[in-house]
């Protein structure tokens, strides 16, 4: 049995993992108070939820082969160097977790973890050249060429969400302006739609998807159009760079499969000049493992 820890921009999930199956899991959503001391919140949550899971399943740490962590931002030498959506800088998370557990530990960027899960067990398992894009609070991802995960030597890389799609545009949590995730993340869409409707932004992804976006409101339609414009730009860029056989879209956006927003996005990608090579698009699919992908991928060795 392995333990997978998935740290997101708005929550932390921890599960007992057996291959591609999550045997049992726990989740905590971060509130504003949690984010004030986010490093402490993460460490406390890890200890509490692991204890809960082991007790509930009548296991001990001796039964755990590996603890894997999927974390946002730039990962290097067991440290989260920079995770803008959580306002984390130089958090030595692996050395802190080692204080409590003698089990083997590993950490990767959350987008890479989710991508590995989809490549080994999910939507990309039958393809060699693949691009995975995680679209949720932020945007991250990974690429495979010839079946091999591309891994830079310096940093974790593939910060798809921080390619600039609007020079001088919206300020991003990373400090740059006009980043892809400031326009085409689910967080960006939720923020804009709730603003124009004068609603509290603290709503579920399901409520955004099934209620607010379905309103026949010109202001909402305008924000959806902006979101789709930049989503097309960003994904089109990635297709041009990697020429993948398949593009797998994960994170919260995976739940939009079949939704009119998803359908319109695909139509937009088929427009003239959306991509450099205007022949048949690569296969565009939703992540099969949905939000479980990060947790499962965290323990792939």
C-alpha positions in Angstrom: 0.0 0.0 0.0 1.2 3.5 -0.8 0.1 7.0 0.4 -0.5 9.7 -2.1 -0.7 13.4 -1.1 -2.1 15.9 -3.5 -1.6 19.6 -2.6 -3.7 21.9 -4.7 -4.3 25.6 -4.8 -7.4 25.3 -2.7 -7.3 21.9 -1.0 -5.2 18.9 0.1 -6.2 15.4 -0.5 -4.5 12.2 0.9 -5.3 8.7 -0.1 -4.3 5.1 0.3 -3.2 3.9 -3.1 -3.1 0.4 -4.5 -2.0 0.6 -8.2 -4.5 2.8 -9.9 -7.1 2.5 -7.1 -7.7 4.9 -4.3 -8.7 2.5 -1.4 -9.7 5.3 0.9 -9.1 9.1 1.1 -9.5 12.2 3.1 -9.7 15.9 1.8 -9.5 19.3 3.4 -10.4 22.6 1.7 -8.2 25.5 2.6 -10.0 28.5 4.1 -8.5 32.0 4.4 -7.3 31.3 7.9 -5.5 28.2 6.7 -3.7 30.1 4.0 -2.3 32.6 6.4 -0.1 29.8 7.8 -0.2 27.5 4.8 3.0 25.5 5.5 1.8 24.7 9.0 -1.7 23.8 7.7 -0.2 21.4 5.1 2.0 19.6 7.6 -0.7 19.3 10.2 -3.2 18.1 7.6 -0.7 15.4 6.4 -0.2 14.1 9.9 -3.9 14.1 10.8 -5.2 12.6 7.7 -2.5 9.8 7.4 -3.3 8.9 11.0 -7.1 8.8 10.2 -6.6 6.7 7.1 -4.3 4.1 8.8 -6.6 3.8 11.8 -9.8 3.5 9.6 -8.2 0.7 7.5 -6.5 -1.1 10.4 -3.0 -0.4 9.0 0.3 0.9 10.4 3.1 2.8 8.8 4.9 -0.5 8.4 2.3 -1.4 5.8 3.2 1.7 3.7 5.8 1.2 0.9 6.0 4.9 -0.1 4.6 8.3 0.6 4.4 10.5 -2.5 3.6 14.2 -2.6 2.2 16.0 -5.6 2.8 19.8 -5.0 2.1 22.9 -7.0 4.8 25.2 -8.3 8.5 24.8 -8.9 10.0 21.7 -7.2 13.7 21.2 -6.7 15.6 19.0 -4.2 12.6 18.2 -2.1 11.6 21.9 -1.8 8.7 23.9 -3.1 10.7 26.9 -4.4 7.7 28.9 -5.5 3.9 28.2 -5.5 2.2 31.5 -6.3 -1.4 30.4 -5.7 -0.5 29.4 -2.2 2.0 32.2 -1.6 4.7 29.6 -0.8 8.4 30.4 -1.1 11.2 28.0 -0.4 9.2 25.5 1.7 11.5 22.5 2.5 8.5 20.1 2.6 10.3 16.8 2.2 12.7 17.4 5.0 9.8 18.5 7.2 7.7 15.4 6.4 10.8 13.2 7.1 10.6 14.4 10.7 7.5 12.3 11.2 7.9 9.4 8.8 10.7 6.9 8.1 9.0 5.6 5.0 10.5 6.3 1.6 9.4 9.7 0.4 9.2 11.4 -3.0 7.8 14.7 -4.4 7.0 16.0 -7.9 5.1 18.9 -9.3 1.4 18.2 -9.3 1.0 18.5 -13.0 3.7 15.9 -13.6 2.1 13.6 -11.1 -1.4 13.8 -12.8 0.2 13.4 -16.2 2.1 10.3 -15.1 -1.2 8.8 -13.7 -3.0 9.4 -17.0 0.0 8.1 -19.0 0.3 4.9 -17.0 -3.3 4.2 -16.1 -5.6 6.7 -17.9 -6.4 8.4 -21.1 -2.9 8.6 -22.5 -1.8 5.0 -21.9 -2.0 4.0 -25.6 -0.1 7.0 -27.0 3.6 8.0 -27.3 3.5 11.7 -27.9 1.2 13.3 -25.3 0.5 16.7 -23.7 -1.3 16.8 -20.4 -2.7 20.1 -19.2 -4.1 20.5 -15.7 -6.7 23.3 -15.6 -8.0 24.2 -12.2 -7.0 26.8 -9.6 -4.0 27.3 -11.9 -2.6 25.6 -15.0 0.2 23.2 -15.1 1.1 20.1 -17.1 3.7 17.8 -18.7 4.7 16.4 -22.0 5.8 13.0 -23.2 7.7 12.4 -26.5 8.3 8.8 -27.6 6.6 7.7 -24.4 9.2 9.4 -22.2 8.3 12.1 -19.7 10.3 15.2 -20.5 12.1 16.3 -17.3 14.4 19.4 -17.3 17.6 19.3 -15.3 17.2 22.7 -13.5 13.7 23.0 -12.3 10.5 21.0 -12.7 9.5 23.0 -15.8 6.5 22.9 -18.1 4.8 25.8 -16.4 2.3 26.0 -19.1 0.1 28.3 -17.0 2.9 31.0 -17.0 3.4 31.4 -20.7 2.2 34.9 -21.6 -0.9 35.0 -23.8 -1.6 38.8 -23.3 1.4 41.1 -23.1 0.8 43.6 -20.3 -2.4 41.8 -19.3 -3.8 40.7 -15.9 -1.3 40.5 -13.0 -0.5 36.9 -12.2 0.4 35.5 -8.7 3.9 34.7 -10.2 4.5 38.5 -10.7 4.3 38.5 -14.5 1.4 40.0 -16.5 -0.9 38.2 -18.9 -0.1 34.6 -18.0 -2.2 31.8 -19.5 -3.7 30.8 -16.1 -4.9 34.4 -15.3 -7.3 34.0 -18.3 -8.0 30.3 -18.8 -7.9 28.6 -15.4 -11.2 27.6 -13.8 -10.3 30.0 -11.0 -10.1 32.9 -13.5 -13.4 31.9 -15.0 -15.1 31.6 -11.6 -13.7 35.0 -10.5 -14.9 36.8 -13.5 -18.4 35.2 -13.6 -19.1 35.8 -9.9 -17.9 39.4 -10.3 -20.3 40.2 -13.1 -23.1 38.5 -11.3 -22.2 40.1 -7.9 -21.9 36.7 -6.3 -19.6 35.3 -3.6 -16.7 33.6 -5.4 -16.6 30.9 -2.7 -18.8 28.5 -4.7 -18.2 24.9 -5.8 -17.0 24.0 -9.2 -20.1 22.1 -9.8 -22.3 25.1 -9.0 -20.3 27.3 -11.5 -20.5 24.6 -14.2 -24.2 23.6 -13.8 -25.8 26.8 -12.6 -23.9 30.1 -13.2 -22.5 29.3 -16.6 -25.9 28.1 -17.8 -27.5 31.5 -17.2 -28.8 33.3 -20.3 -26.9 36.4 -19.3 -25.0 38.5 -21.8 -22.3 39.3 -19.1 -21.7 35.6 -18.4 -21.6 34.8 -22.1 -19.0 37.6 -22.6 -16.8 36.1 -19.9 -17.1 32.6 -21.3 -16.0 34.0 -24.7 -12.9 35.5 -23.1 -12.1 32.3 -21.3 -12.5 30.3 -24.5 -10.4 32.7 -26.6 -7.4 32.3 -24.3 -7.9 28.6 -23.8 -7.8 28.2 -27.6 -4.6 30.3 -27.7 -2.8 28.4 -25.0 -3.7 24.9 -26.1 -3.1 25.9 -29.7 0.4 27.0 -28.7 1.1 23.7 -27.0 -0.1 21.8 -30.0 2.2 23.8 -32.3 5.2 23.2 -30.0 4.8 19.5 -29.3 2.6 18.2 -32.1 1.2 15.5 -29.8 -1.0 12.6 -30.8 -3.2 13.4 -27.9 -4.0 16.3 -25.5 -5.4 15.3 -22.2 -7.2 18.0 -20.2 -7.3 17.4 -16.4 -8.0 19.2 -13.2 -11.5 20.7 -12.7 -11.8 21.2 -16.5 -12.0 17.5 -17.0 -15.5 17.6 -15.5 -16.6 19.9 -18.4 -16.5 17.0 -20.9 -19.9 17.1 -22.7 -20.6 20.6 -21.4 -21.3 23.4 -24.0 -18.1 25.1 -22.9 -16.1 22.0 -23.8 -17.9 21.6 -27.1 -17.3 25.3 -28.0 -13.6 25.0 -27.1 -13.2 22.1 -29.5 -15.0 24.1 -32.3 -12.8 27.1 -31.6 -9.7 24.9 -32.0 -10.9 23.8 -35.4 -11.0 27.4 -36.7 -8.6 28.6 -39.3 -5.2 29.6 -37.9 -5.9 28.2 -34.5 -2.9 26.0 -35.0 0.1 26.1 -37.3 -0.7 22.8 -39.1 -4.4 23.0 -39.9 -4.9 19.4 -40.7 -6.6 17.0 -38.3 -6.3 18.0 -34.6 -4.7 15.7 -32.2 -7.2 13.8 -30.1 -8.5 16.1 -27.3 -9.8 14.2 -24.3 -10.7 14.7 -20.6 -8.6 13.0 -18.0 -10.1 9.7 -17.1 -8.9 9.8 -13.5 -10.3 13.3 -13.0 -9.1 15.0 -9.8 -7.7 11.6 -8.5 -4.9 11.8 -11.0 -2.5 13.8 -8.8 -2.9 11.6 -5.8 -2.4 8.4 -7.9 0.5 9.9 -9.8 2.3 11.0 -6.6 3.3 7.4 -5.9 4.3 6.3 -9.4 8.1 5.6 -9.2 
